[in-house]
Structures are given as C-alpha cells and as structure tokens.
Amino acid sequence: TLQAQGADGPLLARRAALRAQLGDSAGARADDEAALAQGGLPVETEIALLARTGHPRQARERFIAARDGGALDALDDLQLAYLAAQANDAPGARDAFRRADTRGTLPERALTDAGYAAVQAGDDDGALAWFQRSVEAADAGRLTQSPQQRFDTRRAVATVDRSGGFIASLTRSGGGPSAGNGARPGASAADSTLQAGTEAYWRPFGYQGGRPVEVFGRVFQTLDDQSGGPTGTQTAQATVGARWKPLASQNLVLSLGRLIPLGSQSTADWLVQAAYSDGIGT
C-alpha cells in the first residue's frame, strides 16, 4: 500500500519502521535515506533518520537548531530526552531527563537510559543516582529487567563509581625482557621468567564519560629467570606516570611513565605505551 502511494517522505519513513520491525535492516535503511532525500518530514523524524543513517553531526546540529528555535516545544521532557540521545546530544538528553525527574514524570523504566545519558555527558554523580535507583526498583519488583540487564546496570555502577584501585599480579612468560633487567635487555624466546608486581592508581577527574585519566605507581621484580639473569630485590623496578583513554567507544589507552630504579639491576628511563583491547561475553 505504501509503495503504491509513491515516494512520499513520511510514508517512506513509516515503511522503514515496518521493515525494521520485520528484520529487514537493509530495506529500512534504504527507505530512511530515501525519506530524507524526499523531505517533507516532521523535524523530530528528520533528526531520528539522520542519526539512524550514520549522520550524527548533522543530527545533532539539526536537533540543537530545532530545539533552540522552538520547533520541539510540543514534545514533553521524556520525548525530548530520547530525541536528544538519538541526536548524540548527551548534555541535552541528561538535562531533559533531569527536568522530567524533577517534575515527577520520569518513569522507572527510563532510569537506566537517564543514567547512560548522564555518563555520556560526564555527570558521574547524576549517572550513579539514576543507576542505583534502577537497581533498587528492580530489586523491589517494580521494574522488570532480565538478568543480563541487571548485571549490566550493576557493572555500570561499579565502573562509574570507581575512583581508584589496586592491582597485584604474578606473571610467567616465555622470553622477553625481565623487569629491571637493565644489564640484559631481553632473554631468548626459550627462556621463562616469573615476575610479581603491584600497582595503585587514581582517577583524579572521575570517569569522564568513558575517557578517564589515571595516575599510577607500580613496582615489579623478577622472582625467577631460567636464562640465569638476576632475580630478587636487585631487579625491583618502580614506575610512576599517567595514562589516558581518549575514546569512550574503544578501549585504547595511552600511557607515559617514568622508570625509577629501586634495585641495582633496574634502570632509570621513560616508558611510552599504547594498548588496545576488546572482548565479548560477560
């Protein structure tokens, strides 16, 4: 029926929504793009389609212009919050969720979404308050959540609330340089070393929307070196420095540290590192 009525922008947007519900993501995207090209869309639909078709900058600019120009005044706070979130305007979404909460119109089912908007806006305290209320509502039976959703919410609380930590490790590796092995920069690949270390770190600026800066201090030493290299306290090596996760969506970490010799076989130097990791599952 929609196809027979021609390439009208609003009708194409409706067909895109139907195709998305049926699992036809390619067809939905094609209709979304065609609807944008045809025009004649309500402003909130245009913003949502821009976001869905991979134009986040244009979606955000269109949202801010429409909001500031009064074109979105008919939306209530909750509708405005979700539209701002779609448009990648995290501060705007957080503020709209906050207004709804202040007015008593924020439903408990939206608490987690409000928390994530606050995280993206760099508002750690606001995020924690909403996440914790979501956990309490689920525990009290007022909010239905799957076990995975409850786990994700509790993990979000732990992640955002963490201001520092302490790590202890014991590592057996085959080959490579030993901690503090300044006189022998590397062992052969057939050799094995056992190292122990501890690290303390602090986030002076909080979670920062998934871009935290951490100041750290650590000490490592070699307990066993099958290649015959030095072991024990003479290999004790301290490092102090800072690291930064510049991207919220990717686990890329950049680090700069100063090596401080503690043992006679350790060294003084600078250490620059870049690390990337990813994972799946729980």
N, C-alpha and C positions, 0 to 999 in steps of 0.2 A: 504494500500500500504506500509506504513512504517513497519507494523508488518510483512509483507511478506518478507521484506528485511533483517530480522534478528536483533540481539541486538547490533547494531552499536551505539556507544556513541552519536555522533552528531545527528543521526536520532532520537534516543530516546529523546534527548533534544528538537528537533523540535516537536515531538509528545506531549511532556509535555506542550509546549507552546500552541499547539492547544487544548489540553484538558483543560488547564486553561481558554482559551477564551470561551470554551463551558460550563464552570462552574463545571467541574469535578476536584475538587481540590485534592481529594484522588488519582485519577489516575495520575494527573500531578505530585504530589509528588513522587509517586512510580516510574514514569518514570525518574524524576530528579535524584533520588537515584540510579536507575539502570544505568543511563548515567554516573554518577560519578564513579560507580564501574567498568563500561566497559572501561572508559578512552578514550583517543584519541580526547579530546575536545580542542577547542581554549581556550587559557588561560583566556580570558575575560568571556567566557561561564562557565568555571570551577569555577571562582570566584563567578559569579552570582548564580550558582546552590548551591555552598557551603552556601551562605547566605540564599537562599530560603529554604534549607533543615535543617536549625537550627544549623549551624556550624559557628557562627560569628567569633570566634577566628581564625579558620583555614582560613576563607575567608579573614580576614584582613592580616594575615601573608602571604598568597599567593599573595594578591594584592601588598603588600609592596615589596616583593621579585621580583615580575614580573615588577613592576614599576622601581625599582632601577636597575634591570638587563637589562632594555631596551626592555623588551618584549611587552610593551604597547606603544611604541613610535609612532605606526601608528595611535593611537587614537587622536582625537582633544581634546581641553581643555574641551569642554562640555561633550563629551563621557567619558573622564577620570573622570570628576567630579561626574557624576551619578554612574559610577562603584565604585568609592571610597565611595560614600554614601551607596551603596549596601553592600560594604565590611566593613561598620562600621568604616571607617577611616575619621572621621569628619574633622580634620585639613587638610587632603589631599583633601577632597571634597571642603572645603572652599577655599583653595589655587588655585585649578583648576578653580572654578567659578570666582575667582578674576582675574586670568590670562585672562579668556575669556572676562570678563568685560573690562579689560584694553585694550584688542585688539579690542574691539567693536564687538565681536562675541557672546555676551550673549543676547539671545532673551528675550523679556519682559515676555514671558510665563514661563521662568525659574527663574525669580526674587524671587518668594516665596520659591522655592526649595533652592536657594542660601542662602536665609535668614535663613531657618531652619538648613542648614549645618553650618552656622556661629554660630547659637545658640548652637548647639551641641559641637562646637569647643570652646565655651566660649568667642566668639568675639561679645560682645553686640553691639558695635558701628557699625560693619560691618552688623550685622543682622538688626539693625534698619534702616540703609541706604537702604538695599535691600527691606525690607518690605514696607517702605514708598514709594519707587519708584513703587512698585507693586500696592499700593493703588492709587497713582497718575495716573498710566497707566489705571487702571480700571475706575477711575472717569472720565478720558478723553475719554473713549470708545475705547482705543487701545488694551485693554486686556479684554477678556470675562471671567467673573467669576460669579458663582452662588451666590445668597445672602448668603448662608452658608459659601462659600469660602471667601467672602469679610468680613463677620463677624469674621471668624477665623483669618484672616490676621490682622484686626484691634485689635483684642484681643491679638494677639501675640505682636504687637507694645506696647500695654499698659502693658503687663506682663514683657517684657524685659526692657522697659524704666523705670519701677518703681524702684526708689532708696530708697523709704521710704513711710511712710503713717501714718494715724491717724485713730483710731477706737474708736467709742463710742457705748456703749451697755446698754440696760435695760433688765434685765432677771428676769422672775418669775419662780421659780422652787419649786416643791413639795418635801421637805425634803432635807437632805444632809447638809453639813457644810456651815455656812454663812461666808462671807468674814470677816476676822478679828475676828471670834468668838473663840478666843483662850481659853476662860474660859469654853466654851461649844462646844466641837469639832464636834458635829453633832446634828441635830434636827431629830425628828421622821418622818417617811415617810408620815404621815398625815399632817404635818405642811407645810406651804408655806412661802417662803422668796422672797423679791423683792430686787434686787441688781442693782446698777448703777456703771459703770466703764468707764475709758478712757485708751487708750494705744497709745503710739507713738513708731514707730520702724524705723530702718535704716539698709540698706544693704551696708555695707562698701566695699564689693568686687563685687558688681553688681549681676547679675542674675546667673552667673557661670554655664551656660548650664543646668539650672533647678535644681541646687544644692546650693541655696543661703544660706548664713549665715546672720541672722538678730540679731541686738542688740535692746533690747526693754526696755521700762519703762512703768509701768501701776499703776493705783490707782483704787481700788474698795472700796465700802462701802455698808452696808445694809441699805435700806430705810424702810423696813417693815419686821417683823418676827412674824408670827402668833403664834409661840410657846412661845412668851414672852421674847425672847432674846434681847440683846442690839441692838440699831439702831442708825443711825446718824453718826456724825463725830467721835464718840468714837470707831466705827468699821472700820475707814479708814485704809486700808492696802496697802502699796506700794510694788512693786516687780520690781527689775531690773535684767536683765540677757541676755542670748543669746540663740538662737535656730538655728538648722541646719536641712536642708532637704537633707539627704545623697544620695537619689536615684532620678535620673531625671525622671524615668518612673513611680514611685509610690509616692503617697502623704503621705509619712512617715516623721514625724517631731519629732526631739529630742530636749528637752529644759532643761536648767538649770537656775534657778533663785534664787535670794536672797530676802527673805521676810523682809521688813523693816517696823516696827510698826510706824504708824502715830497717831492712836487713842489709848486710854487707854485699849481698849478691843482687840487690834490687837497683832501680835506676831512677833518675830524675829526667822527665821528658813531658811532652804534650801528647795527648791522645785524642784524635778526632775520629768519630764513628758515625755511621749511618746504618740503620737497621730497618727491615721491613718484614712484617709477618701477617698471616691471615689464618683463619681457621673456620671449621664447620662444626655443627652439632652443639651440644650443651657446653 
